[in-house]
């Protein structure tokens, strides 16, 4: 899971053009929005598209469920892992 978390951190930095943030600076458990990285709703849309392109995941669903997926790098990694498991068993 650490490799996936690292890949997601790199995707966050590159897709959101966070020039002053290195992937190593992002704590996997820290909040991505408001506190932590301080991302906003536009960042969420851009990140959602980047995740969809890279991992083939869909960010549709109940607003609270989607918000929970975006809570941290760790929750995004868990979501991608679950998606991969679903695809493998399908």
PyMOL commands that set and color helices and strands:
alter all, ss='L'
color gray80, all
select helices_A, chain A and resi 2-15+23-25+41-55+63-69+73-89
alter helices_A, ss='H'
color red, helices_A
deselect
rebuild
show_as cartoon
